[in-house]
Amino acid sequence: MAPVAAAGGTPGPSNPAAFETALKLVESGPQPAADAARRALASHPLAGYLAYAALRRRLASATPAEFHAFLQQYGDLPVAADLRRSWLSIQAKRGNWAQFRTDYAGDEDPAMHCHSLMARAQLGINDGLLKAMAGAWRHGHSMPDACDPVFATLKAQGWLDTDLRLERIGLAAEEGNTGLMRFLARALPGSVGGKIKAYAAYLDKPGPAAVQWPALPMARAVAQLGLTRLARRDPGHAEALLPRIAQAMKFSRQERGLVLREIALWSAVSYLPEAARRLDAVPIESWNDQLHAWAVREALNRNDLAGALKRIRAMPPTLGAETRWRYMAAHLLDRLGRKAEADAALAELATRPDIYGFLAADRLDQPYTICPLPTPDDAADRVRVAAIPGVQRALLLYGIDRLSWARREWAQALRALPDQDRRVAVRIADDAGWHDRAVFYLSNGDDLRYYELRFPMAHDAHLRAEAGRRGLDPAWVAALIRSESAWMPDARSAANARGLMQLLPVVGRRVAKQLGVTWSGSDTLYQPETNIVLGTEHLKSELDAFQQQPMVATAAYNAGPTPALRWRSERRIDDPALWIETIPYYETRDYVARVFAFSVIYDWRLNGDVLPVTARLLGKPAARKAVICAAAAGGDATALTESNPQGATP
């Protein structure tokens, strides 16, 4: 990553390499050299990080005075919280409870909270202590080892009675934590413990055993929980069990309705033949927004267009007012031959710069509406904001690839900035190559209209070259990168997909071998230009596999080729709006819509005019269309919204 460079009057660091060398020395180098490096950079804006690294290295032998001196000078740094937690862990381990109590400043971390309770116990600060300990007990998940002495104290003081144990067991049942239920059951009297173990077994594998239970409150709750869990993986089995269990447990209409809702929901998600009947069986008071949405998709899947429109009309007003469902209702009216009604509804959407506005404009043969705001460009503002200590530290840390520290500094600094300064800070970060700051910090209201910042063109020449080499639309590739990683080269998803185009290492290695690209392990994917080479080749393979249909190839890029092939075979793709809406996976459904909305923005940024999104989705040629700003004429200037990229971290 390139160092932060001065741009537009914004000062950069004098020598980032010198600081990076000093930091490495302080973290692990010889002590004399480390001390000398610290002294040489005592006035550096990041001197606090050198002090942090030095103290952390020898924290086990540090004195309270040294720890307090660090806090007094650098306590405003985000990493100070990390140092405090490490310091407190040392004090707790050594039983230095008075010191722990002195330095504890409150912490949401469960281990620290339990240590703080033990500090109070050891120091005789007993007012409300047992009640607070009981609060620590009331969790449905396993607690850290630091809480064991707290729970032992509760038991010794007679507070850990059967009722409190059962309360936690109930919370564990709600979380589906049957292992914890069984563990807690060991301390209960034999008959009670046996019931809890039976409840846990039922939750793991719901069956008719619940019919034999007395209709006590916990039994009823567990019976309902088990059926709702079963409904997710086997709606038919849950439906078959429900009448007997509901009768034996004396389910109320509400309890029965909640189970019926889950049965109907997961039948609709799986597009089972029984879904429509099961939807109609759910009491109206048990419906929620999720079920309303899936009732529409289920009807669309059966090509019951009138039924889908009826389901949209039955939505609560706030849900039905969402752009997605307004467009879908208009689209269905058109498909049903009610063109005048459809055109009126589409006209209300066609000036919106999102996927549904673009689709509506296509149906009405209108230009797209995109109304950008000018990027903040006042040189004096940029110099002033860049000099704010937290912003300065964040940018310097970004420049030396200390990204975790940089992001924390950034978040802390921007919380205190007024809106205009926040926008200026984002501009400074963008100039430094830190493009994702706009994604996370220009995300509401008019901020969404800073398109130049929110849709950067990093690695532009390389991206165009690699896309062109494979016959891919550069706007599509840029939109995919924007959706996958927000242009963060170090992005890494929970599934271990890496880099700009979020490739799994197994995919990256295979494609690298095919192309003869040097592969130096999984971290190769963090090299932006290599990632683009491998990612565009992989995207091209998906496009080829799906007969040059970008919409399906995009779904396959996100969810894998097997489900994408199934979705293509099960439903017609000639109506892309309906095909996207019936994708069963929420992430992929949202992803495909987002990528193609973003591709319009990138096409506009690259070329001024755009390929219509309807043609783009299907990979068909079409005349390009103009982009205008209709806000002055009463158009909707609201910019498209989005969810976070999958591999990105705010």
KEKE-128503 format. One line per 8 residues: number of its first residue (from 1); for each residue x, y negated, z of C-alpha. Coordinates in steps of 0.1 Angstrom, whole numbers, plus 5000, padded with zeros to 4 digits. Layout:
residues N
NUM> X,Y,Z  ...
This chain:
residues 650
1> 5000,5000,5000  5013,4966,4991  5021,4941,5019  4996,4913,5025  5006,4886,5001  5001,4849,5003  4973,4838,4979  4954,4806,4973
9> 4972,4789,5002  4968,4818,5026  5000,4825,5045  5014,4860,5046  5038,4877,5070  5074,4866,5068  5088,4902,5068  5064,4930,5072
17> 5091,4956,5067  5111,4943,5097  5081,4947,5119  5073,4982,5106  5109,4992,5113  5107,4977,5148  5075,4995,5155  5089,5029,5145
25> 5120,5022,5167  5098,5013,5197  5076,5044,5192  5103,5070,5189  5138,5054,5185  5167,5051,5209  5158,5029,5238  5185,5002,5234
33> 5176,4998,5197  5139,4997,5206  5145,4970,5232  5165,4949,5208  5138,4952,5181  5112,4940,5206  5133,4910,5216  5140,4900,5180
41> 5102,4900,5173  5090,4885,5206  5072,4857,5188  5058,4878,5160  5019,4878,5157  5020,4916,5163  5044,4915,5193  5015,4928,5214
49> 5016,4961,5194  5053,4965,5201  5045,4960,5238  5017,4985,5236  5039,5011,5219  5067,5006,5244  5045,5009,5274  5025,5038,5260
57> 5058,5057,5254  5067,5056,5291  5032,5052,5306  5036,5081,5330  5065,5064,5347  5052,5028,5345  5043,5008,5376  5009,4991,5382
65> 5027,4958,5379  5039,4967,5344  5005,4978,5334  4988,4947,5347  5014,4925,5331  5006,4940,5297  4968,4935,5303  4974,4899,5313
73> 4993,4891,5282  4977,4914,5256  4944,4926,5272  4925,4911,5243  4940,4936,5218  4916,4964,5209  4944,4990,5217  4944,4977,5253
81> 4913,4998,5259  4932,5029,5247  4961,5021,5271  4937,5016,5300  4920,5049,5294  4954,5067,5293  4965,5049,5324  4933,5058,5342
89> 4937,5095,5332  4971,5095,5348  4959,5080,5380  4930,5105,5382  4952,5134,5376  4975,5123,5404  4946,5115,5427  4955,5078,5429
97> 4919,5069,5434  4925,5034,5448  4946,5025,5418  4920,5041,5395  4893,5020,5412  4913,4988,5409  4919,4993,5372  4886,5008,5361
105> 4865,4983,5341  4836,5005,5331  4837,5030,5302  4812,5049,5282  4836,5079,5280  4820,5107,5301  4854,5118,5315  4862,5083,5327
113> 4827,5079,5341  4831,5111,5361  4865,5101,5373  4850,5068,5385  4824,5087,5405  4851,5108,5422  4871,5077,5429  4840,5063,5448
121> 4836,5096,5466  4873,5098,5477  4873,5061,5488  4840,5065,5508  4820,5041,5486  4788,5062,5490  4760,5037,5484  4740,5052,5455
129> 4768,5076,5447  4748,5109,5447  4721,5094,5426  4748,5083,5401  4763,5118,5401  4729,5132,5394  4727,5109,5364  4759,5123,5351
137> 4744,5158,5355  4714,5150,5333  4728,5158,5299  4718,5185,5275  4753,5190,5262  4784,5204,5279  4804,5178,5299  4842,5174,5301
145> 4862,5192,5328  4866,5158,5346  4829,5162,5356  4833,5195,5374  4843,5179,5407  4813,5156,5405  4790,5185,5400  4807,5204,5429
153> 4801,5174,5451  4764,5174,5441  4762,5211,5450  4780,5207,5483  4757,5178,5493  4726,5199,5485  4715,5179,5455  4720,5205,5429
161> 4688,5223,5436  4667,5244,5412  4646,5214,5400  4677,5195,5390  4692,5225,5372  4659,5231,5354  4658,5195,5343  4692,5199,5326
169> 4682,5232,5311  4652,5214,5296  4675,5188,5281  4697,5216,5268  4667,5233,5252  4658,5200,5234  4693,5199,5219  4692,5236,5210
177> 4721,5242,5233  4712,5278,5242  4748,5286,5254  4745,5259,5281  4710,5272,5290  4725,5306,5297  4754,5292,5316  4732,5272,5339
185> 4708,5301,5344  4735,5320,5362  4731,5298,5393  4694,5302,5395  4675,5329,5414  4672,5361,5395  4636,5358,5383  4640,5322,5373
193> 4673,5328,5357  4658,5357,5337  4631,5334,5324  4657,5309,5312  4677,5336,5294  4645,5347,5278  4638,5312,5267  4673,5309,5252
201> 4669,5342,5234  4636,5329,5219  4651,5296,5208  4679,5316,5190  4654,5339,5174  4618,5328,5178  4593,5357,5178  4561,5369,5195
209> 4577,5373,5229  4565,5338,5238  4529,5352,5238  4537,5370,5271  4549,5339,5290  4528,5321,5315  4517,5287,5300  4539,5267,5323
217> 4552,5233,5311  4588,5245,5303  4575,5276,5286  4552,5255,5264  4579,5231,5255  4603,5259,5246  4576,5277,5226  4570,5246,5206
225> 4607,5239,5201  4613,5274,5189  4586,5272,5163  4598,5238,5150  4633,5252,5147  4620,5283,5130  4600,5262,5106  4632,5247,5092
233> 4646,5280,5080  4614,5301,5076  4582,5281,5074  4562,5311,5066  4572,5330,5097  4566,5299,5118  4531,5296,5103  4524,5333,5110
241> 4535,5330,5147  4518,5297,5154  4481,5308,5160  4490,5335,5186  4516,5314,5204  4494,5282,5204  4466,5302,5219  4487,5318,5246
249> 4505,5286,5255  4473,5265,5253  4489,5241,5229  4472,5207,5227  4461,5193,5193  4493,5172,5194  4516,5201,5202  4501,5222,5175
257> 4502,5193,5150  4539,5187,5156  4546,5224,5146  4523,5222,5116  4542,5190,5105  4576,5208,5106  4561,5238,5087  4547,5215,5060
265> 4579,5194,5059  4603,5223,5053  4579,5239,5029  4579,5207,5009  4617,5203,5011  4621,5238,4997  4592,5232,4972  4575,5264,4983
273> 4542,5274,4966  4524,5270,4999  4536,5235,5005  4505,5216,4993  4482,5238,5015  4504,5234,5045  4506,5196,5040  4468,5194,5040
281> 4467,5214,5073  4487,5188,5092  4464,5165,5113  4466,5129,5101  4479,5117,5135  4509,5140,5132  4521,5126,5099  4553,5105,5099
289> 4572,5086,5072  4594,5116,5063  4564,5138,5057  4546,5112,5036  4577,5109,5014  4580,5146,5009  4543,5150,5002  4549,5127,4972
297> 4580,5147,4960  4562,5180,4964  4534,5168,4941  4560,5154,4916  4577,5188,4916  4544,5204,4906  4539,5177,4879  4508,5167,4898
305> 4511,5130,4889  4476,5120,4901  4483,5139,4933  4516,5121,4938  4500,5087,4933  4473,5096,4958  4500,5106,4983  4517,5072,4978
313> 4484,5054,4983  4480,5073,5016  4514,5060,5030  4515,5036,5059  4517,5000,5045  4553,4995,5056  4565,5026,5039  4544,5021,5008
321> 4558,4986,5004  4593,4999,4999  4607,4993,4965  4612,5030,4958  4575,5038,4963  4563,5006,4946  4582,5016,4915  4571,5052,4917
329> 4534,5042,4919  4538,5019,4889  4556,5046,4870  4529,5071,4877  4502,5047,4867  4520,5043,4834  4524,5081,4830  4486,5085,4837
337> 4477,5060,4809  4468,5031,4832  4492,5008,4814  4478,4974,4824  4479,4983,4861  4514,4997,4856  4528,4967,4838  4515,4943,4865
345> 4532,4964,4892  4564,4968,4872  4565,4930,4866  4567,4925,4904  4598,4947,4905  4616,4939,4873  4636,4910,4886  4652,4930,4915
353> 4689,4939,4911  4685,4975,4922  4679,5008,4905  4641,5004,4906  4643,4968,4893  4665,4980,4865  4642,5008,4857  4612,4985,4858
361> 4629,4960,4835  4637,4989,4810  4600,4999,4809  4590,4963,4802  4619,4957,4778  4631,4928,4798  4666,4916,4806  4681,4924,4840
369> 4682,4899,4868  4714,4894,4888  4719,4862,4907  4755,4860,4921  4768,4836,4946  4802,4820,4940  4830,4836,4959  4843,4814,4988
377> 4873,4796,4974  4880,4766,4996  4918,4766,5001  4917,4748,5035  4891,4772,5048  4912,4801,5038  4943,4788,5055  4923,4780,5087
385> 4905,4814,5088  4937,4833,5080  4954,4817,5110  4927,4831,5134  4948,4855,5155  4926,4885,5152  4922,4880,5114  4959,4875,5111
393> 4968,4906,5131  4943,4927,5111  4957,4917,5078  4993,4923,5090  4984,4957,5103  4967,4965,5070  4998,4955,5051  5019,4981,5070
401> 4993,5009,5067  4982,5009,5104  4947,5011,5092  4930,5023,5124  4944,4994,5143  4937,4970,5115  4900,4980,5113  4896,4976,5151
409> 4912,4941,5151  4890,4931,5121  4858,4943,5138  4867,4924,5170  4877,4893,5152  4847,4891,5129  4822,4895,5158  4831,4860,5169
417> 4831,4843,5135  4803,4822,5121  4788,4834,5088  4808,4812,5065  4841,4820,5082  4832,4857,5080  4828,4854,5042  4861,4835,5039
425> 4878,4863,5059  4864,4889,5035  4877,4869,5006  4912,4868,5022  4910,4906,5028  4900,4912,4992  4929,4892,4979  4951,4914,5000
433> 4937,4945,4984  4915,4954,5014  4884,4958,4993  4862,4977,5016  4858,4948,5040  4832,4933,5017  4812,4966,5017  4809,4966,5055
441> 4809,4929,5063  4787,4915,5034  4758,4938,5039  4727,4917,5046  4706,4889,5031  4724,4865,5008  4757,4882,5016  4747,4909,4992
449> 4749,4885,4963  4787,4881,4965  4791,4906,4937  4827,4897,4929  4837,4907,4964  4813,4936,4969  4822,4952,4936  4860,4949,4932
457> 4880,4960,4901  4910,4975,4918  4934,4995,4895  4914,4981,4866  4939,4988,4838  4947,5023,4850  4910,5031,4855  4901,5019,4820
465> 4929,5039,4805  4921,5071,4822  4884,5068,4816  4890,5059,4780  4913,5089,4776  4884,5112,4786  4856,5093,4768  4841,5082,4801
473> 4823,5049,4807  4846,5029,4830  4816,5013,4847  4804,5047,4857  4838,5057,4871  4841,5024,4890  4806,5028,4904  4814,5064,4915
481> 4846,5052,4933  4827,5024,4949  4801,5049,4961  4826,5075,4972  4852,5055,4990  4846,5017,4987  4880,5016,4970  4898,5028,5002
489> 4927,5050,4991  4929,5066,5025  4892,5075,5027  4886,5110,5040  4852,5126,5045  4840,5151,5071  4843,5178,5044  4880,5168,5038
497> 4874,5151,5005  4901,5125,5000  4911,5093,4983  4893,5070,4959  4873,5096,4941  4869,5118,4972  4883,5151,4958  4886,5182,4978
505> 4922,5194,4980  4913,5227,4963  4898,5208,4934  4927,5183,4933  4953,5211,4932  4935,5230,4905  4931,5200,4883  4967,5189,4889
513> 4979,5223,4877  4957,5221,4846  4971,5187,4837  5007,5193,4848  5005,5165,4874  5029,5168,4903  5011,5181,4934  5028,5175,4967
521> 5001,5188,4990  4967,5174,5000  4981,5139,5007  4987,5136,4969  4951,5126,4968  4958,5094,4987  4979,5081,4958  4953,5059,4940
529> 4966,5063,4904  4970,5101,4908  4936,5103,4924  4920,5085,4894  4938,5108,4870  4925,5139,4888  4891,5125,4896  4883,5114,4860
537> 4893,5148,4847  4871,5165,4873  4842,5142,4864  4847,5149,4827  4845,5186,4834  4812,5181,4852  4799,5161,4823  4809,5188,4798
545> 4794,5215,4819  4760,5196,4819  4758,5189,4782  4768,5152,4785  4740,5143,4809  4756,5118,4833  4727,5119,4858  4731,5157,4864
553> 4769,5155,4863  4768,5128,4890  4745,5150,4911  4770,5179,4906  4799,5157,4916  4783,5151,4949  4765,5183,4957  4784,5209,4935
561> 4775,5225,4902  4753,5253,4916  4725,5232,4931  4727,5207,4902  4722,5235,4877  4692,5248,4897  4677,5213,4899  4681,5208,4861
569> 4665,5242,4853  4636,5237,4877  4625,5202,4866  4625,5182,4834  4652,5156,4831  4636,5135,4804  4620,5114,4832  4651,5104,4852
577> 4632,5085,4879  4611,5115,4888  4640,5139,4885  4662,5119,4909  4633,5115,4934  4628,5152,4935  4664,5161,4943  4660,5180,4976
585> 4692,5167,4993  4688,5133,5008  4725,5124,5003  4726,5134,4967  4693,5118,4959  4705,5085,4974  4740,5089,4958  4728,5093,4922
593> 4705,5063,4925  4733,5043,4941  4759,5052,4915  4738,5042,4886  4727,5010,4902  4764,5002,4908  4772,5012,4873  4750,4984,4860
601> 4768,4959,4882  4802,4971,4870  4791,4971,4834  4779,4935,4839  4812,4925,4856  4833,4942,4828  4813,4931,4798  4787,4905,4806
609> 4758,4925,4791  4748,4960,4801  4738,4994,4788  4702,5000,4800  4702,5022,4831  4676,5046,4816  4699,5054,4787  4729,5055,4810
617> 4712,5081,4832  4706,5104,4802  4738,5097,4783  4719,5083,4753  4729,5054,4730  4709,5022,4733  4711,4986,4725  4728,4966,4752
625> 4707,4941,4771  4713,4907,4786  4716,4898,4823  4701,4866,4835  4694,4849,4868  4657,4845,4871  4657,4830,4906  4651,4795,4894
633> 4620,4807,4876  4606,4825,4906  4624,4858,4902  4635,4879,4931  4672,4872,4938  4675,4898,4965  4705,4919,4959  4707,4957,4959
641> 4713,4973,4993  4733,5004,5000  4744,5029,5026  4780,5035,5036  4803,5054,5013  4807,5090,5026  4845,5089,5032  4847,5053,5044
649> 4852,5040,5079  4840,5005,5089
